[in-house]
């Protein structure tokens, strides 16, 4: 808590503003704004109402749709202060990109502003903030809570005197951070669907305490999508009682947006449904493509989207071009310079499309965007934010939702959703994917009541439908209200460009020209990868030898490594791959095909020499002799089987045979017949079909069989004992190799750890 100070030193409004009655105050705010902004952008009632509440010192929560001008409220409030007061507005942003965008807008309007980041928060900037040089100071929650320099500025009495307002932009993000903080997000599939939705904020619980460490400074919360449960949790985290905050509501529905929902024909991972959204470069040039944002749930998916879009446009491979004239990507892991290049390039019109996660577009006031595509099911609140990026210039916008037909472990039928808790995030996500009601009304009800309706007889649905009629909204043309027209629009997407976008969007059936042919869906057979077999003892020895020798070769070539280890060039993975094909490696080219080429000069030649040396050694020669002996043994057994087959009489003659084949001999034939041939692959057996009728045994033959069985039992016991001793002897030999392998991996972990 800052030290107690004389209230007269606190920056405050002129008394004329504070003494005005509500109606008079609102009219005075309008009069103050009119000369400051263009004639076609007069102050909106929600903006005036919010500013009037701030003048009275009330905490204010503004709920207004995307593109409603919520960020202008702080400007209007700042304009009421005398310039000599040097008032400061503090704005908390969830994303650095949003702060950068808003700083540009403020500077363009002749305000002074700075977006505090670790890169630019220098002592000089800190001193300027202290002196009131900047009218608006944007910063992330990390800087607000954890930066020591800013903490000293924030609790300084001089800065506290200048602080006129604290703004929390995109306040619904506080609810997402809360889900992460209390570990509820781990149970929510909807939360995991948006990878960059809410980075974990470790000091989430301290945000309210830090914000309240002020004196007579109101707090302004801004959001376009905030369900009742989210509002309750946000106020709880900020330690603001509900009776101590005023809510200013504006229209949350965007009637200028046309929402189309299409079930996906291909998998979400492949993103191949985008193939029908973009025309070939021969038909539509890159610069003529409708400005589009494509949102994916994960960072990896953003690259796959780029591949599909380039493939559809006939520019396959351009996804690797950082200066692509068609599409680039943006996510939380993108480098700062690449982020700046992407944002600036898109604003200049250098390329028409961006593949992004939710890290881009939150609060961005881009009037260029006309179309937004979202891939896969997702949280309705997040999707509402994303589709709100388009149509900000007052012209119609197109929002396309590609949803999976079924979600694993999800609620995929209306009956299942009606039985579930409709307020849960996962239920809302699945309900949006299959609800048959008007999608525009569905988003409105989710915003106001926290659930997606599944029936047009829902009471809240009927109230919202009636309200839209009374407000004079144009009839909704979503894919549920006009399904046939939505399919026409889907087919016309390839023809769509900036010049015919409005015509196709309004009347897709009346657009001249033949319908583009849809590419037939290609059924692909899923290939099951074979399980990798374990290395045999001789292969283990080869692998160990290669790794050990390469480490020595690396040390002889480079000396002691500094920035990387030899295992990064050639390690156990590459050595195991060579060992499994040791019998097939003949030249350096064979090695190159296995490990992908040479990373170190002389590497292939060295490995070839090492392999040749190992082959000439006693271990490999013993292995070859064992293989040869085994092959001869199989040949002898096969020859014996063939001889036995010739001696087996036919079924009619066997009863009169003087020397019939004994049962023991038949059993031997059946056992030996399953042994592999010499030319058969290892592990496969070649059964020999033997058709013979068992002859009737005489008393002398029964006695002989008993004697043979006793001899066989004694012989088996002797062989088992011999086999046990041989196994033990072999294990002792292999143990040395395994211990050496264990030592190698242990040393590697010690070096890396």
C-alpha positions, 0 to 999 in steps of 0.5 A: 500500500503506498504511503498516505498522501494529501488527496489534493496531490492526486490527479483529478478531473475539474470540479465542473465534471464531477458536479454535473448530473448524470444527463448533463454529464453525458451530454457534456461528454458527447460535446467534448468528443464530437470535434475530436473524432470523424463525423461518421464515428460519433460517440456511442451510448455505451462509450458515453455511459462508461465514461460517465461512470468513470467520472463518478469514480465507479469501477466499470465493466463494459460488455460490447461486441467486437469492433464496438470501439471499447478501446476508445473509452479510455481516450474519451476519459483521458481527454477530460483531464487538463493537459497540465495534469499529465494524467497516465492511463495504465492498460493491461494487455494479454498479448504483446501484439495487441499492445503494439497495435494499440500504441500505433493507433494512439500515436496516430491520434497524437497521444504519447504511448508505450508498450512495455516489454522486456526488450524496451523497458530501459531505465530511460523509459522508466524515467519517462513513465515516472515523469508522465511523458506517456499518456498511455502505458501498455504492459503485460501481466508479467511486467505488471506483477513481476518486474521489479523496475515497474513495481518501484514506479507503480508504488511511487507516490508521484506515479500514483498521483498521476495514475488516472485509470487502470484498464484491463483489456480482453478481461475474459482472459482472466477467467482462462488464466484462472482455469489454468491456475486452479488446474480445471483446464487439465480436465477440459478438452475445450481449453486444450483446443486453443494452444495459445489461448492462455499462457499460465500466469503464476501470479494470477491470484496477486493481480487483484491485490496489485490493482487495488493498491491505489487510491481513488483510481477506477478500474475499467474492464473490457470484454466482448465475450464474458459469460455470467460464470466468467464475470463472477470469477473475474470479479472474485479474482480482482476482489471487487464486490458486484455491488461496487462495479457498474456494467455498461452493455452494448450490442454483442451480436454482429448482424453483418457477419455471415456464419457458415458451419461445415462438417469436415470431409477430411481429418482435422490433422490434414486440413484438406477441407481448405482445398476448396476454399482457395482458387488456383493462381491461374484463376485468382491471383494472390493479391486478389484473394480475399483477406483471410485469417485461418485459425488452428488449435495448435502451432504445428497445425498452422504450418499444415494449413500453409501447405494445404493453402499453397497446394490449392493455389498451385504454389506448392512449396511456398510455405517454406518461403518467409516472404510468401506473397500468399500466406504466412503464419503467427503463433506464440512461439514465433520470433519477435522480428517475424511477428513484426514482419507478419503484422506489418506486411499484412497491414500493408497488403503484402499478402492476403492470408495468415495462418495463426493460433489464438495468439493473433488478432485478439483485440486487433482493429484490422479493417482489412479482414473480410473472411475468418476460417476456424479449423476444428471444434473449439470453445464458443467464446474463443471462436466468437472472438476469432470470427469477430476479427472480420467485417470491422470496416462496416462491410459484410464479413464471412465466418467459416467453421469447419467442425469434426463430425465426431469427437473422440469421447465427445458428445456427438448427438443432441440426446447426449448433449441434453443430458449433460451439464450445458454450462460445461465448456466441453458440452458447449463446444460439442453443442456448437458443432451440431446444434440445428438452431440459428448460429447467430442466436446461439452465440448470443445466448452463449454470451448472455447465459453461458450455453448453446441452445439445441432447440428452437423452443428454448425460452432464451432462444425465443426471447433473443429471436424476438429481440433481434426482430424488434431491433430491426436486424437483417435476417440471419443467413447462417448455414442453419438458416439457409443450408442450401445457399450455404452449400452454393457459397461453399462451392463458389469459394474458389471463384471468390476474390476481392471484387466479387466477394460481396456479390457471391456472399449475398447471392451465390446462386446468381453469380454468373459462370459455371460452378467449379468442379469439386475434387473427388475425395481420395480414399487412402489406406492407412499404413500400419508401421511394422514394430521395430525388432530388438537388436541381436547380440552381434548387432548390439556389439556393432552399434557400440563399436560404431558409437565408441569409434566415432566419438574418438574420431570426433575428438581427434578431429575437433578436440574437446567439444564446446557447443555440441556433442558428437552424439548430435552428429552420430549417436546410438540411433544412427548406429542401431540403424546401421547395425540392423543392416550390417549384412547389407552394408557394402559401400559408403553409399549404403551407409549414407542411405541409412543415416541420411548423408554425411554431416562431418567430412570423412564421416562415411569413409571412417564408418566404412573402415570401422565396419570392415574392421569389425567384420574382419574381427573374431566376433563377426567371423564366429557369427558367420560360422554359426550362421553357416552351421545353422544353414547346413543343419537346416539343409540336412533336416530338410533332406531327412524330411524328404527321405521320410516322406518317400518311406510313408506308405499309402493309406491302403498299403499301410495296414499290410506293410511289414515295416510301418512308420512308427508314431514316434517317427511321424511326430518327428516328421511333423516337428521337423517340417516346421523348420525354416528353409535355407532361403526363407527369411529369419523368423519364418517357417516353411511347413511341409504338408504330410498326408499319412494314415497312422497304422495299427500297432502290433504288441511288439510295436507297442513295447518298442514305442514304450522303450523309445519314449523312455529313451527320448525322455532321458535324451531330452533331459540330457539335452535340456541340461546341456542347453541350460549350460550353453545358455548360461555360457552365452549370457556370460558372453553377452553380459559384457556387451550389455554392460558396455552399452549401459555404460555408454548411455549412462555417460551420455546422460551425464554429459547432457544433464 
